Amino acid sequence: MTVIFWAVAVVAFVILELATVGLASIWFALGALCALIAALLHAPLWLQIVCFVLVSAATLLLTRPLAKKYINSKTMATNADRVIGSRAVVKERIDELAGSGAVLADGKMWSARTVDGSTAEPGDVVIVREIRGVKLIVDPNSASASEKEATE
């Protein structure tokens, strides 16, 4: 009975691994394979479980850092984050309810939303606070405050 359980576990973990983009369950498939071998050798259930846990944990701890390093190394820096903290000019009214808004930042047009859900009108100067996906999150209040300080 336990042989069937561990065989099904190996197959399930391998299918799960094949269904994911990165390494997600290969370590548990190896642990289940070790437990399956223990079951085929008529080891007691507690020893099968210990084999599963130890082999899964050992392979996970030993190989996960290497796997993350080589599998996730394909990220490419875009330098888009250089606009964070810079000023931008509102080109299209930023309105959270209408789902509209665009700013010109670093010579490029970006979709934009405000940090607090407020609106900003064309021509307003805003400060870029963060990037969420392809949208800039801007703060219209801090730009006007810094402009007032500069004029005083």
Rosetta silent file (secondary structure, phi, psi, omega in degrees, C-alpha in Angstrom):
SEQUENCE: MTVIFWAVAVVAFVILELATVGLASIWFALGALCALIAALLHAPLWLQIVCFVLVSAATLLLTRPLAKKYINSKTMATNADRVIGSRAVVKERIDELAGSGAVLADGKMWSARTVDGSTAEPGDVVIVREIRGVKLIVDPNSASASEKEATE
SCORE:     score description
SCORE:     0.000 S_00000001
   1 L     0.000  -44.433  179.894    0.000    0.000    0.000 S_00000001
   2 H   -69.147  -27.942  177.585    2.761    2.480    0.874 S_00000001
   3 H   -61.829  -43.428  179.164    4.573    1.558   -2.335 S_00000001
   4 H   -64.718  -43.486  179.161    1.575    2.787   -4.323 S_00000001
   5 H   -57.697  -49.930 -177.671    1.359    5.967   -2.236 S_00000001
   6 H   -67.676  -34.776  177.214    5.021    6.850   -2.789 S_00000001
   7 H   -64.437  -43.238  177.433    4.813    5.989   -6.502 S_00000001
   8 H   -64.703  -39.292  178.947    1.815    8.288   -6.890 S_00000001
   9 H   -62.768  -43.730  178.803    3.657   10.983   -4.902 S_00000001
  10 H   -59.529  -49.175 -179.182    6.701   10.759   -7.205 S_00000001
  11 H   -61.974  -43.357 -179.075    4.502   11.056  -10.304 S_00000001
  12 H   -63.278  -44.276  179.181    2.487   13.930   -8.816 S_00000001
  13 H   -66.308  -36.498  177.785    5.596   15.904   -7.850 S_00000001
  14 H   -67.444  -42.897  177.484    7.145   15.347  -11.280 S_00000001
  15 H   -62.211  -43.187  177.252    3.925   16.504  -13.016 S_00000001
  16 H   -60.478  -40.896  178.619    3.819   19.553  -10.742 S_00000001
  17 H   -63.509  -42.151  179.842    7.448   20.286  -11.608 S_00000001
  18 H   -68.469  -26.513 -178.439    6.736   20.032  -15.330 S_00000001
  19 H   -81.781  -13.413 -178.422    3.736   22.345  -14.972 S_00000001
  20 L  -103.710  158.324 -178.545    5.758   25.142  -13.369 S_00000001
  21 L   -76.266  -45.137 -178.741    8.261   27.476  -14.981 S_00000001
  22 L  -104.100  179.352  176.986   10.947   27.269  -12.292 S_00000001
  23 L   -70.429  121.165 -176.983   12.077   24.556   -9.963 S_00000001
  24 L  -127.942  -37.639 -173.621    9.246   24.075   -7.509 S_00000001
  25 L  -137.086   10.972 -178.151    8.842   20.463   -6.466 S_00000001
  26 H   -61.938  -32.635 -179.535   11.753   18.433   -7.831 S_00000001
  27 H   -65.345  -38.053  179.630   13.194   18.129   -4.314 S_00000001
  28 H   -73.970  -30.700  174.814   10.008   16.506   -3.057 S_00000001
  29 H   -64.234  -40.905  177.885    9.970   14.154   -6.041 S_00000001
  30 H   -66.834  -39.647  176.554   13.469   13.023   -5.043 S_00000001
  31 H   -63.477  -41.998  178.432   12.365   12.594   -1.429 S_00000001
  32 H   -66.436  -35.888  177.260    9.347   10.572   -2.520 S_00000001
  33 H   -64.036  -41.581  177.127   11.577    8.450   -4.749 S_00000001
  34 H   -63.522  -42.208  178.078   13.832    7.699   -1.775 S_00000001
  35 H   -65.742  -35.963  176.745   10.789    6.794    0.336 S_00000001
  36 H   -62.799  -43.059  177.945    9.529    4.588   -2.508 S_00000001
  37 H   -62.843  -41.649  177.709   12.840    2.707   -2.527 S_00000001
  38 H   -62.321  -39.981  178.872   12.599    2.318    1.255 S_00000001
  39 H   -66.124  -38.744  178.094    9.048    0.966    0.880 S_00000001
  40 H   -65.281  -27.148  177.436   10.201   -1.512   -1.785 S_00000001
  41 L   -89.845   10.926  176.676   12.842   -2.722    0.706 S_00000001
  42 L    63.272   34.560  175.318   10.046   -3.230    3.278 S_00000001
  43 L   -72.445  151.610  178.020   11.249   -0.450    5.607 S_00000001
  44 L   -64.994  157.931 -176.236    8.771    0.591    8.312 S_00000001
  45 H   -57.341  -42.054 -179.033    6.491    3.537    7.568 S_00000001
  46 H   -60.205  -36.221  179.235    8.284    5.839   10.026 S_00000001
  47 H   -71.749  -34.845  176.465   11.578    5.228    8.199 S_00000001
  48 H   -62.848  -43.665  179.687    9.935    5.925    4.826 S_00000001
  49 H   -66.150  -42.316  177.545    8.647    9.244    6.139 S_00000001
  50 H   -61.284  -43.672  177.532   12.051   10.116    7.603 S_00000001
  51 H   -58.634  -46.011 -179.711   13.683    9.292    4.241 S_00000001
  52 H   -59.434  -50.178 -176.647   11.181   11.538    2.452 S_00000001
  53 H   -65.590  -46.746 -177.003   11.683   14.463    4.830 S_00000001
  54 H   -66.113  -46.426 -178.899   15.477   14.209    5.055 S_00000001
  55 H   -67.130  -41.609  178.051   16.122   13.763    1.335 S_00000001
  56 H   -60.813  -47.760 -178.389   13.634   16.514    0.418 S_00000001
  57 H   -65.864  -43.363 -178.495   15.142   18.929    2.936 S_00000001
  58 H   -64.137  -46.391 -179.233   18.748   18.076    2.036 S_00000001
  59 H   -67.744  -36.074  177.692   18.259   18.459   -1.709 S_00000001
  60 H   -64.146  -49.159 -178.118   16.278   21.638   -1.193 S_00000001
  61 H   -66.740  -35.041 -176.542   18.896   23.213    1.071 S_00000001
  62 H   -81.838  -31.852 -173.121   21.843   22.138   -1.078 S_00000001
  63 H  -109.464  -19.251 -177.214   20.527   22.956   -4.533 S_00000001
  64 H   -59.035  -46.616  179.055   17.983   25.762   -4.165 S_00000001
  65 H   -59.960  -39.998  178.081   20.555   28.589   -3.932 S_00000001
  66 H   -66.546  -42.547 -179.873   22.322   27.304   -7.062 S_00000001
  67 H   -63.470  -43.435  178.687   19.054   26.853   -8.908 S_00000001
  68 H   -62.425  -38.771 -178.269   17.885   30.376   -8.050 S_00000001
  69 H   -64.113  -43.881 -174.374   21.205   31.805   -9.191 S_00000001
  70 H   -89.913  -29.811 -178.867   21.158   30.145  -12.608 S_00000001
  71 H   -80.570  -40.199 -176.798   17.439   29.993  -13.370 S_00000001
  72 L   -93.837   16.815 -177.074   16.550   33.551  -12.343 S_00000001
  73 L   -83.820    1.232 -176.445   19.665   35.122  -13.835 S_00000001
  74 L   -88.747    9.356  177.515   17.854   36.173  -17.009 S_00000001
  75 L   -72.351  140.589 -176.723   16.455   39.389  -15.545 S_00000001
  76 L  -117.305  128.342  178.227   17.543   42.413  -17.481 S_00000001
  77 L   -70.101  136.482 -178.961   18.081   45.823  -15.938 S_00000001
  78 L  -112.403   -9.298 -176.934   16.107   48.536  -17.712 S_00000001
  79 L    62.550   13.410  178.510   17.227   51.593  -15.748 S_00000001
  80 H   -65.416  -27.963 -177.959   13.558   52.581  -15.561 S_00000001
  81 H   -68.225   -7.750  178.431   13.955   53.041  -11.822 S_00000001
  82 H   -67.581  -15.993  178.754   16.093   56.130  -12.437 S_00000001
  83 H   -79.272  -16.018  179.845   12.852   58.136  -12.770 S_00000001
  84 L   -64.357  127.914 -178.031   11.974   57.433   -9.129 S_00000001
  85 L    91.249   -8.961 -178.987   12.393   60.651   -7.182 S_00000001
  86 L   -91.540  169.668  177.794   12.452   62.799  -10.317 S_00000001
  87 E   -88.237  149.615  176.267    9.928   65.373  -11.471 S_00000001
  88 E  -138.832  155.302  179.539    7.380   64.651  -14.153 S_00000001
  89 E  -108.982  129.461  178.976    4.842   66.817  -15.953 S_00000001
  90 E   -70.467  125.391  179.378    1.223   65.696  -16.132 S_00000001
  91 E  -106.887  -28.950  176.491    0.173   65.461  -19.785 S_00000001
  92 E  -130.800  134.506 -176.563   -3.210   63.769  -19.328 S_00000001
  93 E   -48.449  126.664  177.006   -5.428   64.366  -16.289 S_00000001
  94 E   -87.811  116.304 -178.085   -4.698   61.742  -13.636 S_00000001
  95 E  -138.195  110.951 -177.393   -8.019   60.473  -12.360 S_00000001
  96 L   -60.108  -42.623 -177.682   -8.158   57.274  -10.311 S_00000001
  97 L   -67.451  -39.656  179.470  -11.897   56.768  -10.857 S_00000001
  98 L   -79.485  -14.662 -178.683  -11.692   57.217  -14.627 S_00000001
  99 L    68.985   33.409 -178.220   -8.549   55.086  -14.766 S_00000001
 100 E  -124.102  163.620  175.482   -6.745   57.703  -16.808 S_00000001
 101 E   144.411  138.792  177.682   -3.577   59.695  -16.533 S_00000001
 102 E  -149.239  145.675  177.613   -0.220   60.161  -18.183 S_00000001
 103 E  -130.711  158.225  173.720    2.966   61.992  -17.343 S_00000001
 104 E  -104.010  114.595 -179.810    6.135   62.897  -19.199 S_00000001
 105 E  -134.169  131.782  179.437    9.134   61.660  -17.233 S_00000001
 106 L    55.076   35.492  177.255   12.702   61.325  -18.462 S_00000001
 107 L    77.177    8.941 -178.336   11.545   62.237  -21.966 S_00000001
 108 E  -127.799  147.223  175.856    9.029   59.362  -22.124 S_00000001
 109 E   -83.443  134.338  179.346    5.272   59.152  -21.714 S_00000001
 110 E  -129.889  144.045  165.888    4.109   56.932  -18.848 S_00000001
 111 E   -67.333  147.663 -175.308    0.697   55.928  -17.582 S_00000001
 112 E  -144.934  152.551  171.606    0.357   57.353  -14.107 S_00000001
 113 E  -136.797  157.991  178.561   -1.639   57.213  -10.884 S_00000001
 114 E   -92.357  156.387 -178.423   -1.269   59.277   -7.734 S_00000001
 115 L   -64.709  -31.736 -174.801   -0.097   57.844   -4.420 S_00000001
 116 L  -110.215    7.376  179.321   -3.239   58.954   -2.600 S_00000001
 117 L    81.727    4.786  179.741   -5.857   58.572   -5.351 S_00000001
 118 L   -76.549  174.123  178.525   -6.161   62.317   -5.864 S_00000001
 119 L   -99.664  157.965  174.509   -6.372   63.969   -9.261 S_00000001
 120 E  -139.389  139.121 -174.878   -3.694   65.956  -11.053 S_00000001
 121 L   -96.931  155.027  176.995   -4.271   68.316  -13.950 S_00000001
 122 L   -55.056  136.844 -178.101   -2.265   68.708  -17.166 S_00000001
 123 L    96.095  -19.848  177.681    0.721   70.974  -16.597 S_00000001
 124 L   -65.381  145.974  174.235    1.081   70.042  -12.915 S_00000001
 125 E   -99.367  130.621 -177.762    4.539   69.008  -11.799 S_00000001
 126 E  -127.069  163.249  176.204    4.613   65.794   -9.767 S_00000001
 127 E  -107.515  131.687  178.721    7.302   63.686   -8.104 S_00000001
 128 E   -78.046  124.502 -178.776    7.656   60.039   -9.147 S_00000001
 129 E  -102.165  -35.518  179.607    7.509   57.816   -6.052 S_00000001
 130 E  -162.600  170.857  175.612    7.496   54.281   -7.506 S_00000001
 131 E  -119.277  127.510  174.862    6.879   52.112  -10.543 S_00000001
 132 E  -121.183  104.289 -177.032    4.116   49.489  -10.492 S_00000001
 133 L    67.047 -116.085  179.644    4.211   47.438  -13.646 S_00000001
 134 L  -109.320   12.681 -179.059    4.095   50.003  -16.455 S_00000001
 135 E  -110.733  141.622  171.387    2.582   52.816  -14.367 S_00000001
 136 E   -90.060  136.891  174.077    4.345   55.536  -12.457 S_00000001
 137 E  -101.200  116.664 -171.736    2.971   56.298   -9.016 S_00000001
 138 E  -116.092  157.675  179.365    3.347   60.027   -8.527 S_00000001
 139 E  -118.942  104.522 -179.097    2.919   62.452   -5.660 S_00000001
 140 H   -73.347  -23.798 -175.227    1.396   65.764   -6.749 S_00000001
 141 H   -74.778  -41.681 -176.710    1.594   67.275   -3.256 S_00000001
 142 H   -71.411  -28.722  178.113    5.336   67.045   -2.664 S_00000001
 143 H   -68.984  -43.111 -179.984    6.151   68.627   -6.032 S_00000001
 144 H   -68.864  -33.695  178.464    3.999   71.678   -5.321 S_00000001
 145 H   -67.611  -41.681 -179.811    5.445   71.944   -1.804 S_00000001
 146 H   -70.959  -30.774  176.638    9.024   71.862   -3.089 S_00000001
 147 H   -68.903  -38.240  179.477    8.188   74.438   -5.762 S_00000001
 148 H   -64.972  -40.558  179.558    6.701   76.762   -3.116 S_00000001
 149 H   -64.449  -37.150 -177.275    9.852   76.395   -1.001 S_00000001
 150 H   -69.078  -31.515 -178.188   12.026   77.184   -4.019 S_00000001
 151 H   -82.447  -19.264 -178.433   10.119   80.402   -4.758 S_00000001
 152 L   -83.815    0.000    0.000   10.239   81.671   -1.159 S_00000001
